[in-house]
């Protein structure tokens, strides 16, 4: 790499939280997405309580975070295994 990733300026961060459900499940369309400036401090976002309340009990979700450069070049990371509105627990 010509520039170490830690030295690349981030113009914006994009955070997406979405249900991790089977294709065709209508819950899958309930996506929360936000883009914030790269210099946001602290580096955190709050997911609205209304959004979380709109999801059924025991909804598995995944979170994707993207670092977007000034030239719109982007790198995204995804993590799954989260459960929201936990009642009986999400299946693994």
C-alpha positions in Angstrom: 0.0 0.0 0.0 1.3 3.5 -0.8 -0.3 4.9 2.4 -0.8 3.0 5.6 -4.6 2.7 6.3 -4.2 4.6 9.6 -2.9 7.6 7.6 -5.8 7.8 5.2 -8.2 10.7 5.9 -11.8 9.6 6.5 -14.2 12.1 5.0 -17.3 10.3 6.3 -18.4 7.2 8.3 -21.5 5.2 7.3 -23.1 3.0 9.8 -25.9 0.5 8.8 -27.8 -1.7 11.2 -30.1 -4.1 9.6 -32.0 -7.3 10.5 -30.1 -10.4 9.6 -33.1 -12.4 8.4 -33.9 -14.8 5.5 -34.4 -13.2 2.1 -38.1 -12.3 1.6 -38.7 -11.7 5.3 -40.4 -8.2 5.5 -38.4 -7.4 8.6 -35.4 -7.2 6.4 -36.6 -3.9 4.9 -36.3 -2.2 8.3 -32.8 -0.7 7.8 -31.2 2.1 9.9 -28.5 3.9 8.0 -26.6 7.1 8.9 -23.6 8.9 7.4 -21.6 11.3 9.7 -18.6 13.5 9.0 -15.2 11.8 9.3 -14.1 14.1 12.1 -17.2 13.4 14.3 -16.3 13.2 17.9 -16.9 11.0 19.8 -16.9 8.3 17.1 -20.3 6.9 18.0 -23.9 7.0 16.8 -27.1 6.4 18.6 -29.7 4.1 17.1 -33.1 5.7 17.7 -35.3 3.9 20.2 -38.3 4.1 17.8 -36.3 2.1 15.2 -35.4 -0.6 17.7 -39.0 -0.7 19.0 -40.2 -1.3 15.4 -38.3 -4.6 15.2 -39.9 -7.8 16.5 -38.7 -9.6 19.6 -35.5 -11.6 19.1 -34.5 -10.0 15.9 -30.9 -10.9 14.8 -29.1 -7.9 13.4 -25.8 -7.1 11.7 -23.9 -3.9 11.7 -21.8 -2.5 8.9 -19.4 0.4 9.2 -17.8 2.1 6.3 -14.9 4.5 6.2 -15.3 6.7 3.2 -12.5 8.8 1.7 -12.7 12.2 0.1 -12.5 10.5 -3.3 -15.5 8.2 -2.4 -13.2 5.2 -2.1 -14.6 3.2 0.8 -13.8 0.3 3.0 -16.6 -1.5 4.9 -16.6 -4.0 7.8 -19.5 -6.1 8.9 -20.2 -7.8 12.2 -23.2 -10.1 12.9 -24.4 -12.1 15.9 -26.3 -9.3 17.6 -29.8 -9.7 19.0 -32.3 -6.9 19.6 -35.4 -6.8 21.7 -34.2 -10.0 23.3 -37.0 -12.1 24.8 -36.1 -15.8 24.3 -32.9 -15.0 22.5 -31.9 -15.2 18.8 -30.9 -18.4 17.2 -27.2 -18.8 16.5 
